[in-house]
Amino acid sequence: MAGISTKGLYGLAAMYELTHASTQSPMQIKEISANGDIPHSYLEQLLSSLRKAGLVKSVRGAHGGYFLGRSPEEITVLEVLEVLEGSLCKMETKTVSPVLEMFWHDTHTKVQALFTLKLSDLDRYYQQITFEI
């Protein structure tokens, strides 16, 4: 099982920024970059991958930018990370031990459950921060 790279971290940050964008006008890439502290050139690549997967939509032109492809209540953190990173839970076991097979299966299930958090649910972490300040 691999860790999550900056690709996944920045991509999730961009998606979180888009959860707070107006549904009336798209969010420009420079705004996403500044708010999420994401390098502009890297962000373009990430948004391209997310657009191809249908997680974001883009509008061209002077007043163009990006929207979420679906509501934040319908997009999971796991979905975003797997578009950018590939499977988070793919494990190649080379054991014949049924005990270890069960352990790895259980681990896979728990990791997937942890990351099924919806984008809209990330705000509860923001609320914790504001209460602590």
Contact map, one row per residue, 1 for C-alpha under 8 A:
1110000000000000000000000000000000000000000000000000000000000000000000000000000000000001111000000000000000000000000000000000000000000
1111000000000000000000000000000000000000000000000000000000000000000000000000000000000001000000000000000000000000000000000000000000000
1111100000000000000000000000000000000000000000000000000000000000000000000000000000000001000000000000000000000000000000000000000000000
0111111110000000000000000000000000000000000000000000000000000000000000000000000010001001000000000000000000000000000000000000000000000
0011111110000000000000000000000000000000000000000000000000000000000000000000000000001000000000000000000000000000000000000000000000000
0001111111000000000000000000000000000000000000000000000000000000000000000000000000000000000000000000000000000000000000000000000000000
0001111111100000000000000000000000000000000001000000000000000000000000000000000000011000000000000000000000000000000000000000000000000
0001111111110000000000000000000000000000000000000000000000000000000000000000000110011000000000000000000000000000000000000000000000000
0001111111111000000000000000000000000000000000000000000000000000000000000000000000000000000000000000000000000000000000000000000000000
0000011111111100000000000000000000010100001000000000000000000000000000000000000000000000000000000000000000000000000000000000000000000
0000001111111110000000000000000000000000001001100000000000000000000000000000000110010000000000000000000000000000000000000000000000000
0000000111111111000000000000000000000000000000000000000000000000000000000000100110000000000000000000000000000000000000000000000000000
0000000011111111100000000000000000010000000000000000000000000000000000000000000000000000000000000000000000000000000000000000000000000
0000000001111111110000000000000110010100001000000000000000000000000000000000000000000000000000000000000000000000000000000000000000000
0000000000111111111000000000000000000000000000000000000000000000000100000000000000000000000000000000000000000000000000100000000000000
0000000000011111111100000000000000000000000000000000000000000000000000000000000000000000000000000000000000000000000000100100000000000
0000000000001111111110000000000100110000000000000000000000000000000000000000000000000000000000000000000000000000000000000000000000000
0000000000000111111110000010000100000000000000000000000000000000011100000000000000000000000000000000000000000000000000000000000000000
0000000000000011111110000000000000000000000000000000000000000000000100010000000000000000000000000000000000000000000000110000000000000
0000000000000001111111000000000000000000000000000000000000000000000000000000000000000000000000000000000000000000000000000000000000000
0000000000000000111111101110000000000000000000000000000000000000001000000000000000000000000000000000000000000000000000000000000000000
0000000000000000000111111110000000000000000000000000000000000000000000000000000000000000000000000000000000000000000000000000000000000
0000000000000000000011111100000000000000000000000000000000000000001000000000000000000000000000000000000000000000000000000000000000000
0000000000000000000001111100000000000000000000000000000000000000000000000000000000000000000000000000000000000000000000000000000000000
0000000000000000000011111110000000000000000000000000000000000000000000000000000000000000000000000000000000000000000000000000000000000
0000000000000000000011111111000000000000000000000000000001100011111000000000000000000000000000000000000000000000000000000000000000000
0000000000000000010011001111101100000000000000000000000000000001111000000000000000000000000000000000000000000000000000000000000000000
0000000000000000000000000111111100000000000000000000000000000011110000000000000000000000000000000000000000000000000000000000000000000
0000000000000000000000000011111110000001001100000000000000000000110000000000000000000000000000000000000000000000000000000000000000000
0000000000000000000000000001111111000001000000000000000000000000000000000000000000000000000000000000000000000000000000000000000000000
0000000000000000000000000011111111100000000000000000000000000000000000000000000000000000000000000000000000000000000000000000000000000
0000000000000100110000000011111111111100000000000000000000000000000000000000000000000000000000000000000000000000000000000000000000000
0000000000000100000000000000111111111111001000000000000000000000000000000000000000000000000000000000000000000000000000000000000000000
0000000000000000000000000000011111111100000000000000000000000000000000000000000000000000000000000000000000000000000000000000000000000
0000000000000000100000000000001111111100000000000000000000000000000000000000000000000000000000000000000000000000000000000000000000000
0000000001001100100000000000000111111100000000000000000000000000000000000000000000000000000000000000000000000000000000000000000000000
0000000000000000000000000000000111111110000000000000000000000000000000000000000000000000000000000000000000000000000000000000000000000
0000000001000100000000000000000111111111011000000000000000000000000000000000000000000000000000000000000000000000000000000000000000000
0000000000000000000000000000000010001111111000000000000000000000000000000000000000000000000000000000000000000000000000000000000000000
0000000000000000000000000000110010000111111100000000000000000000000000000000000000000000000000000000000000000000000000000000000000000
0000000000000000000000000000000000000011111110000000000000000000000000000000000000000000000000000000000000000000000000000000000000000
0000000000000000000000000000000000000111111111000000000000000000000000000000000000000000000000000000000000000000000000000000000000000
0000000001100100000000000000100010000111111111100000000000000000000000000000000000000000000000000000000000000000000000000000000000000
0000000000000000000000000000100000000001111111110000000000000000000000000000000000000000000000000000000000000000000000000000000000000
0000000000000000000000000000000000000000111111111000000000000000000000000000000000000000000000000000000000000000000000000000000000000
0000001000100000000000000000000000000000011111111100000000000000000000000000000000010000000000000000000000000000000000000000000000000
0000000000100000000000000000000000000000001111111110000100000000000000000000000000000000000000000000000000000000000000000000000000000
0000000000000000000000000000000000000000000111111111000000000000000000000000000000000000000000000000000000000000000000000000000000000
0000000000000000000000000000000000000000000011111111100000000000000000000000000000110000000000000000000000000000000000000000000000000
0000000000000000000000000000000000000000000001111111111100000000000000000000000100110000000000000000000000000000000000000000000000000
0000000000000000000000000000000000000000000000111111111111000000000010000000000000000000000000000000000000000000000000000000000000000
0000000000000000000000000000000000000000000000011111111000000000000000000000000000000000000000000000000000000000000000000000000000000
0000000000000000000000000000000000000000000000001111111100000000000000000000000000100000000000000000000000000000000000000000000000000
0000000000000000000000000000000000000000000000000111111110000000000010000000000000000000000000000000000000000000000000000000000000000
0000000000000000000000000000000000000000000000000111111110000000000111000010000100000000000000000000000000000000000000000000000000000
0000000000000000000000000000000000000000000000100110111111000000011111000000000000000000000000000000000000000000000000000000000000000
0000000000000000000000000000000000000000000000000010011111100000011110000000000000000000000000000000000000000000000000000000000000000
0000000000000000000000000100000000000000000000000010000111110001111000000000000000000000000000000000000000000000000000000000000000000
0000000000000000000000000100000000000000000000000000000011111011110000000000000000000000000000000000000000000000000000000000000000000
0000000000000000000000000000000000000000000000000000000001111111100000000000000000000000000000000000000000000000000000000000000000000
0000000000000000000000000000000000000000000000000000000000111111000000000000000000000000000000000000000000000000000000000000000000000
0000000000000000000000000000000000000000000000000000000000011111000000000000000000000000000000000000000000000000000000000000000000000
0000000000000000000000000101000000000000000000000000000000111111100000000000000000000000000000000000000000000000000000000000000000000
0000000000000000000000000111000000000000000000000000000001111111110000000000000000000000000000000000000000000000000000000000000000000
0000000000000000000000000111100000000000000000000000000001110011111000000000000000000000000000000000000000000000000000000000000000000
0000000000000000010000000111100000000000000000000000000111100001111100000000000000000000000000000000000000000000000000000000000000000
0000000000000000010010100110000000000000000000000000000111000000111110000000000000000000000000000000000000000000000000000000000000000
0000000000000010011000000000000000000000000000000000001110000000011111110000000000000000000000000000000000000000000000000000000000000
0000000000000000000000000000000000000000000000000010011110000000001111100000000000000000000000000000000000000000000000000000000000000
0000000000000000000000000000000000000000000000000000001100000000000111110110000000000000000000000000000000000000000000000000000000000
0000000000000000000000000000000000000000000000000000000000000000000111111110000000000000000000000000000000000000000000000000000000000
0000000000000000001000000000000000000000000000000000000000000000000101111111000000000000000000000000000000000000000001110000000000000
0000000000000000000000000000000000000000000000000000000000000000000000111111000000000000000000000000000000000000000001111000000000000
0000000000000000000000000000000000000000000000000000000000000000000001111111000000000000000000000000000000000000000001100000000000000
0000000000000000000000000000000000000000000000000000001000000000000001111111101100000000000000000000000000000000000001100000000000000
0000000000000000000000000000000000000000000000000000000000000000000000011111111100000000000000000000000000000000001111100000000000000
0000000000010000000000000000000000000000000000000000000000000000000000000011111110000000000000000000000000000000001111100000000000000
0000000000000000000000000000000000000000000000000000000000000000000000000001111111000000000000000000000000000001001110000000000000000
0000000000000000000000000000000000000000000000000000000000000000000000000011111111100000000000000000000000000000000100000000000000000
0000000100110000000000000000000000000000000000000100001000000000000000000011111111110000000000000000000000000000000000000000000000000
0001000100110000000000000000000000000000000000000000000000000000000000000000111111111101000000000000000000000000000000000000000000000
0000000000000000000000000000000000000000000000000000000000000000000000000000011111111111000000000000000000000000000000000000000000000
0000000000000000000000000000000000000000000000001100100000000000000000000000001111111100000000000000000000000000000000000000000000000
0000001100100000000000000000000000000000000001001100000000000000000000000000000111111100000000000000000000000000000000000000000000000
0001101100000000000000000000000000000000000000000000000000000000000000000000000011111111000000000000000000000000000000000000000000000
0000000000000000000000000000000000000000000000000000000000000000000000000000000011111111000000000000000000000000000000000000000000000
0000000000000000000000000000000000000000000000000000000000000000000000000000000001001111110000000000000000000000000000000000000000000
1111000000000000000000000000000000000000000000000000000000000000000000000000000011001111110000000000000000000011000000000000000000000
1000000000000000000000000000000000000000000000000000000000000000000000000000000000000011111000000000000000010011000000000000000000000
1000000000000000000000000000000000000000000000000000000000000000000000000000000000000011111100000000000000010000000000000000000000000
1000000000000000000000000000000000000000000000000000000000000000000000000000000000000000111110000000000100000000000000000000000000000
0000000000000000000000000000000000000000000000000000000000000000000000000000000000000000011111000000000000000000000000000000000000000
0000000000000000000000000000000000000000000000000000000000000000000000000000000000000000001111100000100100000000000000000000000000000
0000000000000000000000000000000000000000000000000000000000000000000000000000000000000000000111110000000000000000000000000000000000000
0000000000000000000000000000000000000000000000000000000000000000000000000000000000000000000011111001100000000000000000000000000000000
0000000000000000000000000000000000000000000000000000000000000000000000000000000000000000000001111100100000000000000000000000000000000
0000000000000000000000000000000000000000000000000000000000000000000000000000000000000000000000111111100000000000000000000000000000000
0000000000000000000000000000000000000000000000000000000000000000000000000000000000000000000000011111110000000000000000000000000000000
0000000000000000000000000000000000000000000000000000000000000000000000000000000000000000000000001111111000000000000000000000000000000
0000000000000000000000000000000000000000000000000000000000000000000000000000000000000000000000101111111100000000000000000000000000000
0000000000000000000000000000000000000000000000000000000000000000000000000000000000000000000010111111111110000000000000000000000000000
0000000000000000000000000000000000000000000000000000000000000000000000000000000000000000000000000111111111000000000000000000000000000
0000000000000000000000000000000000000000000000000000000000000000000000000000000000000000000000000011111111100000000000000000000000000
0000000000000000000000000000000000000000000000000000000000000000000000000000000000000000001010000001111111110000000000000000000000000
0000000000000000000000000000000000000000000000000000000000000000000000000000000000000000000000000000111111111000000000000000000000000
0000000000000000000000000000000000000000000000000000000000000000000000000000000000000000000000000000011111111100000000000000000000000
0000000000000000000000000000000000000000000000000000000000000000000000000000000000000000000000000000001111111110000000000000000000000
0000000000000000000000000000000000000000000000000000000000000000000000000000000000000000110000000000000111111111000000000000000000000
0000000000000000000000000000000000000000000000000000000000000000000000000000000000000000000000000000000011111111100000000000000000000
0000000000000000000000000000000000000000000000000000000000000000000000000000000000000000000000000000000001111111110000000000000000000
0000000000000000000000000000000000000000000000000000000000000000000000000000000000000001100000000000000000111111111000000000000000000
0000000000000000000000000000000000000000000000000000000000000000000000000000010000000001100000000000000000011111111100000000000000000
0000000000000000000000000000000000000000000000000000000000000000000000000000000000000000000000000000000000001111111110000000000000000
0000000000000000000000000000000000000000000000000000000000000000000000000000000000000000000000000000000000000111111110000000000000000
0000000000000000000000000000000000000000000000000000000000000000000000000001110000000000000000000000000000000011111110000000000000000
0000000000000000000000000000000000000000000000000000000000000000000000000001111000000000000000000000000000000001111111000000000000000
0000000000000000000000000000000000000000000000000000000000000000000000000001110000000000000000000000000000000000111111101100000000000
0000000000000000000000000000000000000000000000000000000000000000000000011111100000000000000000000000000000000000000111111100000000000
0000000000000011001000000000000000000000000000000000000000000000000000011111100000000000000000000000000000000000000011111100000000000
0000000000000000001000000000000000000000000000000000000000000000000000011000000000000000000000000000000000000000000001111110000000000
0000000000000000000000000000000000000000000000000000000000000000000000001000000000000000000000000000000000000000000011111111000000000
0000000000000001000000000000000000000000000000000000000000000000000000000000000000000000000000000000000000000000000011111111110000000
0000000000000000000000000000000000000000000000000000000000000000000000000000000000000000000000000000000000000000000000011111111000000
0000000000000000000000000000000000000000000000000000000000000000000000000000000000000000000000000000000000000000000000001111111100000
0000000000000000000000000000000000000000000000000000000000000000000000000000000000000000000000000000000000000000000000000111111110000
0000000000000000000000000000000000000000000000000000000000000000000000000000000000000000000000000000000000000000000000000111111111000
0000000000000000000000000000000000000000000000000000000000000000000000000000000000000000000000000000000000000000000000000011111111100
0000000000000000000000000000000000000000000000000000000000000000000000000000000000000000000000000000000000000000000000000001111111110
0000000000000000000000000000000000000000000000000000000000000000000000000000000000000000000000000000000000000000000000000000111111111
0000000000000000000000000000000000000000000000000000000000000000000000000000000000000000000000000000000000000000000000000000011111111
0000000000000000000000000000000000000000000000000000000000000000000000000000000000000000000000000000000000000000000000000000001111111
0000000000000000000000000000000000000000000000000000000000000000000000000000000000000000000000000000000000000000000000000000000111111
0000000000000000000000000000000000000000000000000000000000000000000000000000000000000000000000000000000000000000000000000000000011111
